Amino acid sequence: MSFRTIKADEIEGNVVKQIRDQWMLIGAGTEGKANSMIGSWGFMGEMWRKDVAVCVVRPNRYTYEFMESNETYALSFLGDEYSEVKKIFGSKSGRDINKVEGGPLTPAYKHGALYYEEAELVIFCRKLYVHDYKEEEFLDKALIDDCYGNGNFHRVYYGEILEVLAK
């Protein structure tokens, strides 16, 4: 099944559930030098009069290097039939293994970002703003113990949605 281009406000389904339950692969980099990781935290909406998708990446993740060195990133949403593959992307580092070699996913590149042909939905973004979460900025201190017990805070990326591909 091939992709069709849609507008951001034409994305079907509940985006909160898609990110939380279906997860997404956050991909950055160019052909030959790219990486992706699983993401289950983020959101989409309007910011600064633009359609925006937001994701978070911890600085110790290999994908962080690619998010930092590239202007764009892609969010690829795979169907439930890829649950085992998604586990690999969430538990293995691209520093140690090639996560797609010999597997069911086909890497592709557009807008200078890595995505996957098997995705049901792909959102291409251009970075607009980044911010590092800091302990002193949390108003609900329980979040620190719950999500950042090791002090490994995320960097948040706000990206203007450049294009959305859907199947």
N, CA, C and O of each residue as an XYZ file, in Angstrom:
668
protein
N       0.850     -1.166      0.000
C       0.000      0.000      0.000
C       0.902      1.236      0.000
O       1.869      1.306      0.758
N       0.586      2.184     -0.833
C       1.430      3.369     -0.933
C       0.902      4.507     -0.067
O      -0.254      4.511      0.355
N       1.768      5.452      0.178
C       1.415      6.611      0.989
C       0.638      7.637      0.170
O       0.765      7.720     -1.051
N      -0.165      8.409      0.885
C      -0.785      9.600      0.313
C      -0.470     10.733      1.266
O      -0.373     10.528      2.476
N      -0.312     11.920      0.728
C      -0.027     13.090      1.560
C      -1.332     13.662      2.075
O      -2.279     13.857      1.314
N      -1.379     13.930      3.375
C      -2.552     14.553      3.997
C      -2.091     15.762      4.806
O      -0.898     15.944      5.050
N      -3.038     16.571      5.211
C      -2.733     17.691      6.098
C      -2.697     17.184      7.540
O      -3.288     16.154      7.865
N      -2.001     17.915      8.383
C      -1.883     17.508      9.788
C      -3.246     17.377     10.447
O      -3.454     16.476     11.258
N      -4.181     18.266     10.109
C      -5.503     18.194     10.744
C      -6.397     17.112     10.139
O      -7.562     16.989     10.516
N      -5.859     16.329      9.205
C      -6.597     15.204      8.631
C      -6.137     13.855      9.200
O      -6.619     12.808      8.767
N      -5.220     13.874     10.156
C      -4.768     12.626     10.775
C      -5.953     11.982     11.472
O      -6.627     12.609     12.289
N      -6.196     10.726     11.141
C      -7.336     10.005     11.716
C      -6.965      9.395     13.059
O      -5.803      9.084     13.320
N      -7.964      9.232     13.894
C      -7.777      8.568     15.172
C      -7.416      9.538     16.277
O      -7.393     10.755     16.089
N      -7.141      8.973     17.415
C      -6.814      9.727     18.615
C      -5.288      9.785     18.739
O      -4.644      8.774     19.017
N      -4.719     10.966     18.533
C      -3.271     11.115     18.536
C      -2.675     10.763     19.895
O      -1.581     10.202     19.960
N      -3.370     11.078     20.969
C      -2.874     10.727     22.308
C      -2.709      9.213     22.406
O      -1.673      8.733     22.865
N      -3.714      8.465     21.983
C      -3.639      7.003     22.039
C      -2.578      6.465     21.083
O      -1.884      5.499     21.400
N      -2.452      7.091     19.913
C      -1.445      6.626     18.952
C      -0.045      6.747     19.542
O       0.749      5.811     19.448
N       0.262      7.883     20.146
C       1.591      8.078     20.718
C       1.777      7.190     21.944
O       2.805      6.525     22.073
N       0.802      7.170     22.839
C       0.923      6.419     24.094
C       0.885      4.905     23.879
O       1.686      4.178     24.466
N      -0.021      4.433     23.059
C      -0.242      2.990     22.937
C       0.420      2.359     21.718
O       0.929      1.241     21.790
N       0.411      3.075     20.605
C       0.992      2.508     19.389
C       2.485      2.804     19.304
O       3.232      2.069     18.659
N       2.913      3.867     19.948
C       4.281      4.334     19.952
C       4.690      4.823     18.562
O       3.971      4.638     17.580
N       5.844      5.439     18.511
C       6.349      5.965     17.250
C       7.849      5.743     17.214
O       8.504      5.658     18.252
N       8.379      5.650     16.011
C       9.822      5.616     15.857
C      10.265      7.025     15.519
O       9.823      7.597     14.522
N      11.132      7.584     16.340
C      11.685      8.908     16.109
C      12.950      8.699     15.293
O      13.916      8.108     15.776
N      12.945      9.185     14.060
C      14.078      8.981     13.167
C      14.720     10.292     12.762
O      14.031     11.264     12.452
N      16.044     10.313     12.766
C      16.783     11.494     12.337
C      18.062     11.047     11.650
O      18.614      9.991     11.960
N      18.519     11.852     10.729
C      19.760     11.560     10.027
C      19.528     11.323      8.553
O      18.396     11.261      8.075
N      20.623     11.195      7.857
C      20.585     11.017      6.414
C      21.060      9.617      6.050
O      21.602      8.893      6.885
N      20.851      9.257      4.817
C      21.209      7.921      4.367
C      22.673      7.639      4.683
O      23.557      8.426      4.343
N      22.913      6.521      5.330
C      24.261      6.140      5.715
C      24.657      6.596      7.110
O      25.586      6.042      7.699
N      23.966      7.603      7.650
C      24.285      8.084      9.001
C      22.990      8.542      9.657
O      22.676      9.732      9.672
N      22.250      7.596     10.192
C      20.950      7.883     10.790
C      20.675      6.879     11.899
O      21.335      5.845     12.006
N      19.687      7.207     12.720
C      19.251      6.276     13.760
C      17.825      6.616     14.148
O      17.346      7.728     13.923
N      17.167      5.649     14.728
C      15.824      5.892     15.252
C      15.650      5.118     16.546
O      16.352      4.145     16.822
N      14.694      5.584     17.322
C      14.386      4.977     18.613
C      12.880      5.013     18.812
O      12.165      5.738     18.120
N      12.418      4.238     19.747
C      10.989      4.234     20.066
C      10.667      5.459     20.909
O      11.476      5.887     21.733
N       9.500      6.010     20.701
C       9.037      7.134     21.506
C       7.585      6.917     21.892
O       6.763      6.528     21.062
N       7.278      7.169     23.148
C       5.881      7.040     23.585
C       5.424      8.287     24.349
O       4.335      8.311     24.923
N       6.261      9.305     24.347
C       5.902     10.576     24.974
C       5.997     11.663     23.924
O       7.002     11.766     23.220
N       4.978     12.458     23.816
C       4.965     13.575     22.881
C       3.536     14.033     22.666
O       2.602     13.521     23.284
N       3.380     15.000     21.785
C       2.038     15.497     21.461
C       2.072     16.300     20.186
O       3.140     16.613     19.659
N       0.882     16.634     19.688
C       0.738     17.432     18.474
C      -0.329     18.483     18.686
O      -1.267     18.290     19.459
N      -0.175     19.591     17.994
C      -1.158     20.655     18.068
C      -0.668     21.885     17.340
O       0.199     21.804     16.470
N      -1.225     23.017     17.699
C      -0.820     24.277     17.084
C       0.032     25.079     18.057
O      -0.292     25.209     19.237
N       1.119     25.607     17.535
C       2.020     26.450     18.324
C       2.650     27.444     17.368
O       3.084     27.077     16.276
N       2.700     28.678     17.769
C       3.326     29.717     16.964
C       2.716     29.792     15.558
O       3.414     30.044     14.576
N       1.389     29.565     15.485
C       0.629     29.595     14.231
C       1.079     28.517     13.248
O       0.937     28.676     12.035
N       1.611     27.442     13.769
C       2.080     26.329     12.936
C       1.558     25.023     13.516
O       1.340     24.908     14.722
N       1.359     24.040     12.642
C       1.090     22.680     13.106
C       2.413     22.114     13.603
O       3.420     22.149     12.897
N       2.397     21.591     14.833
C       3.637     21.192     15.496
C       3.487     19.786     16.080
O       2.428     19.418     16.590
N       4.569     19.010     15.992
C       4.670     17.730     16.688
C       5.847     17.828     17.650
O       6.902     18.360     17.303
N       5.658     17.313     18.853
C       6.661     17.407     19.900
C       7.056     16.003     20.345
O       6.207     15.137     20.552
N       8.358     15.800     20.486
C       8.851     14.534     21.014
C       9.987     14.830     21.978
O      10.513     15.943     22.005
N      10.358     13.848     22.756
C      11.437     14.003     23.728
C      12.475     12.902     23.543
O      12.145     11.763     23.211
N      13.728     13.265     23.764
C      14.830     12.312     23.639
C      15.820     12.594     24.771
O      16.167     13.747     25.026
N      16.260     11.557     25.432
C      17.252     11.709     26.498
C      18.649     11.844     25.869
O      18.940     11.196     24.863
N      19.499     12.671     26.452
C      20.837     12.892     25.889
C      21.711     11.643     25.791
O      22.635     11.613     24.978
N      21.447     10.621     26.589
C      22.267      9.413     26.518
C      21.844      8.469     25.385
O      22.521      7.474     25.127
N      20.740      8.774     24.716
C      20.284      7.927     23.607
C      21.093      8.241     22.349
O      21.442      9.396     22.101
N      21.384      7.226     21.572
C      22.151      7.396     20.341
C      21.416      8.325     19.367
O      22.054      9.107     18.662
N      20.117      8.249     19.325
C      19.324      9.091     18.426
C      19.509     10.575     18.745
O      19.360     11.419     17.862
N      19.828     10.894     19.977
C      20.043     12.290     20.384
C      21.075     12.982     19.486
O      20.881     14.127     19.080
N      22.162     12.283     19.183
C      23.201     12.846     18.318
C      22.639     13.268     16.972
O      23.009     14.309     16.428
N      21.741     12.450     16.441
C      21.172     12.720     15.122
C      20.110     13.819     15.192
O      19.965     14.609     14.259
N      19.380     13.863     16.286
C      18.419     14.952     16.478
C      19.150     16.285     16.569
O      18.674     17.295     16.050
N      20.293     16.289     17.221
C      21.058     17.518     17.400
C      21.731     17.986     16.113
O      21.829     19.188     15.866
N      22.190     17.056     15.304
C      22.978     17.428     14.131
C      22.160     17.574     12.849
O      22.715     17.868     11.790
N      20.861     17.373     12.938
C      20.012     17.493     11.755
C      18.867     18.459     12.017
O      18.414     18.613     13.151
N      18.412     19.099     10.963
C      17.345     20.095     11.071
C      15.958     19.456     11.144
O      15.010     20.071     11.632
N      15.849     18.230     10.662
C      14.540     17.586     10.575
C      14.542     16.238     11.291
O      15.588     15.655     11.575
N      13.331     15.770     11.568
C      13.139     14.425     12.104
C      11.803     13.895     11.592
O      10.963     14.654     11.108
N      11.622     12.595     11.707
C      10.376     11.963     11.281
C       9.839     11.094     12.403
O      10.597     10.469     13.145
N       8.526     11.065     12.513
C       7.828     10.197     13.461
C       7.082      9.160     12.643
O       6.152      9.498     11.911
N       7.477      7.906     12.758
C       6.869      6.808     12.005
C       6.017      5.963     12.941
O       6.508      5.454     13.949
N       4.755      5.818     12.610
C       3.830      5.019     13.415
C       3.594      3.693     12.710
O       3.063      3.649     11.600
N       4.000      2.604     13.376
C       3.840      1.251     12.840
C       2.619      0.591     13.458
O       2.213      0.932     14.569
N       2.039     -0.352     12.735
C       0.889     -1.090     13.236
C       1.270     -2.070     14.331
O       2.449     -2.299     14.599
N       0.256     -2.641     14.955
C       0.466     -3.587     16.055
C       1.253     -4.825     15.631
O       1.883     -5.472     16.467
N       1.222     -5.157     14.352
C       1.956     -6.342     13.886
C       3.471     -6.171     14.026
O       4.217     -7.137     13.863
N       3.924     -4.971     14.321
C       5.348     -4.699     14.500
C       5.720     -4.533     15.972
O       6.724     -3.891     16.281
N       4.940     -5.092     16.873
C       5.192     -4.901     18.305
C       6.559     -5.457     18.722
O       7.227     -4.853     19.562
N       6.982     -6.571     18.168
C       8.291     -7.139     18.530
C       9.420     -6.259     18.012
O      10.436     -6.092     18.686
N       9.250     -5.701     16.830
C      10.254     -4.800     16.263
C      10.350     -3.543     17.118
O      11.448     -3.055     17.386
N       9.209     -3.020     17.543
C       9.205     -1.815     18.366
C       9.940     -2.055     19.685
O      10.595     -1.151     20.203
N       9.834     -3.261     20.225
C      10.554     -3.575     21.467
C      12.063     -3.476     21.261
O      12.782     -3.007     22.144
N      12.542     -3.916     20.100
C      13.971     -3.834     19.797
C      14.401     -2.368     19.747
O      15.448     -2.010     20.287
N      13.603     -1.527     19.105
C      13.936     -0.111     18.987
C      13.897      0.590     20.343
O      14.498      1.651     20.509
N      13.204      0.014     21.298
C      13.137      0.591     22.628
C      14.156      0.041     23.599
O      14.392      0.630     24.655
N      14.769     -1.092     23.251
C      15.671     -1.727     24.211
C      17.108     -1.868     23.714
O      18.004     -2.127     24.516
N      17.346     -1.709     22.438
C      18.696     -1.865     21.870
C      19.182     -0.522     21.330
O      18.384      0.303     20.885
N      20.475     -0.315     21.372
C      21.060      0.924     20.879
C      21.627      0.728     19.481
O      22.214     -0.308     19.168
N      21.437      1.741     18.653
C      22.037      1.756     17.327
C      23.554      1.841     17.376
O      24.223      1.608     16.369
N      24.105      2.176     18.550
C      25.565      2.160     18.718
C      26.081      0.718     18.664
O      27.212      0.466     18.248
N      25.228     -0.224     19.093
C      25.649     -1.613     19.248
C      25.189     -2.530     18.125
O      25.896     -3.473     17.769
N      24.009     -2.267     17.559
C      23.474     -3.146     16.521
C      22.804     -2.318     15.437
O      22.402     -1.177     15.665
N      22.690     -2.914     14.250
C      21.892     -2.327     13.176
C      20.475     -2.865     13.375
O      20.211     -4.038     13.111
N      19.577     -2.019     13.835
C      18.236     -2.457     14.226
C      17.366     -2.911     13.058
O      16.382     -3.620     13.268
N      17.702     -2.523     11.852
C      16.861     -2.896     10.713
C      17.459     -3.995      9.848
O      16.755     -4.584      9.028
N      18.747     -4.282     10.016
C      19.406     -5.291      9.187
C      18.743     -6.649      9.368
O      18.652     -7.164     10.483
N      18.288     -7.216      8.277
C      17.660     -8.527      8.309
C      16.254     -8.532      8.886
O      15.658     -9.596      9.056
N      15.724     -7.366      9.188
C      14.399     -7.282      9.787
C      13.325     -6.876      8.784
O      13.591     -6.736      7.590
N      12.126     -6.692      9.281
C      10.997     -6.422      8.391
C      10.830     -4.960      7.983
O       9.915     -4.645      7.221
N      11.697     -4.047      8.472
C      11.516     -2.630      8.165
C      12.442     -2.163      7.048
O      13.593     -2.587      6.944
N      11.900     -1.275      6.217
C      12.643     -0.711      5.104
C      12.890      0.765      5.371
O      11.957      1.565      5.309
N      14.139      1.144      5.671
C      14.419      2.557      5.908
C      14.275      3.361      4.621
O      14.579      2.874      3.532
N      13.810      4.591      4.760
C      13.673      5.507      3.636
C      13.987      6.913      4.155
O      14.023      7.142      5.364
N      14.210      7.835      3.247
C      14.613      9.180      3.638
C      13.831     10.211      2.831
O      13.666     10.083      1.618
N      13.359     11.221      3.527
C      12.649     12.324      2.895
C      12.786     13.529      3.812
O      12.834     13.374      5.032
N      12.849     14.703      3.253
C      13.026     15.934      4.046
C      14.258     15.838      4.940
O      14.318     16.489      5.983
N      15.233     15.038      4.546
C      16.437     14.896      5.344
C      16.239     14.118      6.623
O      16.997     14.297      7.577
N      15.229     13.249      6.665
C      14.935     12.480      7.881
C      14.680     11.014      7.543
O      14.228     10.682      6.447
N      14.976     10.163      8.490
C      14.767      8.719      8.375
C      13.340      8.358      8.764
O      12.843      8.780      9.808
N      12.682      7.566      7.905
C      11.367      7.007      8.230
C      11.318      5.586      7.696
O      12.308      5.094      7.155
N      10.160      4.911      7.842
C      10.050      3.510      7.445
C       8.859      3.295      6.517
O       7.746      3.744      6.791
N       9.119      2.602      5.422
C       8.094      2.340      4.402
C       6.899      1.570      4.972
O       5.788      1.704      4.459
N       7.099      0.783      6.002
C       6.025     -0.035      6.578
C       5.115      0.761      7.517
O       4.101      0.234      7.974
N       5.448      1.982      7.803
C       4.648      2.796      8.724
C       3.251      3.037      8.145
O       3.056      3.092      6.931
N       2.291      3.176      9.058
C       0.928      3.537      8.661
C       0.783      5.046      8.531
O      -0.044      5.546      7.769
N       1.610      5.764      9.295
C       1.564      7.217      9.343
C       2.979      7.719      9.573
O       3.703      7.186     10.414
N       3.377      8.750      8.823
C       4.693      9.358      8.998
C       4.502     10.867      9.070
O       3.805     11.458      8.244
N       5.128     11.481     10.066
C       5.052     12.929     10.242
C       6.477     13.473     10.171
O       7.322     13.144     11.003
N       6.728     14.308      9.167
C       8.033     14.929      8.988
C       8.019     16.301      9.632
O       7.086     17.079      9.436
N       9.063     16.598     10.407
C       9.122     17.852     11.166
C      10.452     18.557     10.973
O      11.494     17.927     10.789
N      10.390     19.886     11.019
C      11.574     20.740     11.031
C      11.670     21.353     12.415
O      10.720     21.979     12.886
N      12.805     21.179     13.069
C      12.973     21.671     14.430
C      12.758     23.183     14.498
O      13.303     23.944     13.698
N      11.953     23.594     15.469
C      11.693     25.001     15.731
C      12.284     25.460     17.056
O      12.738     26.597     17.187
N      12.273     24.559     18.037
C      12.628     24.938     19.405
C      13.042     23.683     20.156
O      12.450     22.618     19.980
N      14.060     23.815     20.991
C      14.457     22.726     21.887
C      14.592     23.287     23.293
O      14.866     24.470     23.491
N      14.393     22.406     24.256
C      14.518     22.818     25.650
C      14.894     21.597     26.482
O      14.355     20.508     26.288
N      15.817     21.794     27.399
C      16.202     20.724     28.310
C      15.372     20.830     29.578
O      15.328     21.884     30.211
N      14.711     19.735     29.950
C      13.990     19.724     31.210
C      15.000     19.806     32.347
O      16.065     19.190     32.297
N      14.651     20.571     33.362
C      15.524     20.752     34.523
C      14.730     20.485     35.795
O      13.556     20.841     35.892
N      15.367     19.868     36.748
C      14.700     19.494     37.998
C      14.007     20.684     38.654
O      12.873     20.555     39.116
N      14.659     21.827     38.704
C      14.097     22.990     39.390
C      12.877     23.581     38.684
O      12.161     24.390     39.274
N      12.634     23.198     37.453
C      11.483     23.732     36.716
C      10.218     22.901     36.885
O       9.144     23.324     36.457
N      10.323     21.737     37.493
C       9.152     20.888     37.712
C       8.344     21.405     38.893
O       8.874     21.562     39.993
N       7.089     21.665     38.671
C       6.192     22.103     39.740
C       5.663     20.910     40.521
O       5.462     20.993     41.732
N       5.437     19.804     39.828
C       5.001     18.564     40.462
C       6.243     17.705     40.666
O       6.660     16.988     39.757
N       6.824     17.773     41.836
C       8.090     17.086     42.133
C       7.956     15.562     42.092
O       8.960     14.861     41.966
N       6.737     15.043     42.194
C       6.539     13.595     42.108
C       6.945     13.073     40.726
O       7.329     11.910     40.599
N       6.867     13.906     39.706
C       7.274     13.505     38.361
C       8.757     13.171     38.302
O       9.174     12.298     37.542
N       9.540     13.860     39.097
C      10.984     13.610     39.093
C      11.277     12.202     39.596
O      12.028     11.462     38.960
N      10.691     11.823     40.730
C      10.889     10.470     41.258
C      10.310      9.418     40.313
O      10.910      8.363     40.106
N       9.150      9.710     39.747
C       8.458      8.753     38.899
C       9.160      8.546     37.552
O       9.239      7.417     37.067
N       9.666      9.618     36.949
C      10.181      9.533     35.581
C      11.672      9.825     35.442
O      12.274      9.500     34.418
N      12.268     10.434     36.458
C      13.661     10.868     36.342
C      14.473     10.554     37.595
O      15.306     11.353     38.023
N      14.225      9.399     38.171
C      14.939      9.018     39.378
C      16.449      9.021     39.214
O      17.190      9.224     40.176
N      16.895      8.794     37.992
C      18.335      8.772     37.730
C      18.864     10.135     37.273
O      20.054     10.270     36.990
N      17.985     11.149     37.200
C      18.404     12.484     36.799
C      18.648     12.651     35.310
O      19.159     13.685     34.881
N      18.296     11.662     34.523
C      18.522     11.692     33.070
C      17.326     12.371     32.387
O      16.451     11.697     31.842
N      17.296     13.692     32.421
C      16.171     14.461     31.910
C      16.181     14.522     30.381
O      17.236     14.489     29.747
N      14.989     14.611     29.814
C      14.823     14.700     28.366
C      15.160     16.086     27.825
O      15.155     17.080     28.550
N      15.449     16.115     26.540
C      15.397     17.340     25.743
C      14.114     17.239     24.936
O      13.821     16.200     24.344
N      13.353     18.326     24.916
C      12.102     18.345     24.173
C      12.340     19.067     22.847
O      13.001     20.105     22.794
N      11.786     18.491     21.779
C      11.909     19.040     20.432
C      10.525     19.417     19.921
O       9.629     18.577     19.837
N      10.365     20.674     19.586
C       9.156     21.145     18.916
C       9.490     21.224     17.430
O      10.460     21.873     17.041
N       8.687     20.564     16.604
C       8.955     20.578     15.179
C       7.746     20.990     14.373
O       6.641     20.495     14.592
N       7.960     21.896     13.440
C       6.902     22.266     12.499
C       6.631     21.074     11.592
O       7.556     20.502     11.016
N       5.382     20.706     11.467
C       5.010     19.591     10.611
C       5.141     20.032      9.158
O       4.421     20.921      8.703
N       6.067     19.401      8.430
C       6.324     19.724      7.021
C       5.408     18.949      6.087
O       4.920     19.472      5.085
N       5.186     17.673      6.447
C       4.389     16.802      5.591
C       3.915     15.609      6.423
O       4.610     15.149      7.329
N       2.737     15.127      6.102
C       2.202     13.927      6.738
C       1.888     12.925      5.643
O       1.196     13.249      4.678
N       2.395     11.709      5.790
C       2.090     10.616      4.869
C       1.235      9.593      5.594
O       1.538      9.206      6.723
N       0.169      9.157      4.944
C      -0.725      8.155      5.537
C      -1.011      7.070      4.510
O      -0.958      7.306      3.302
N      -1.314      5.877      5.013
C      -1.693      4.774      4.123
C      -3.182      4.552      4.227
O      -3.722      3.668      3.562
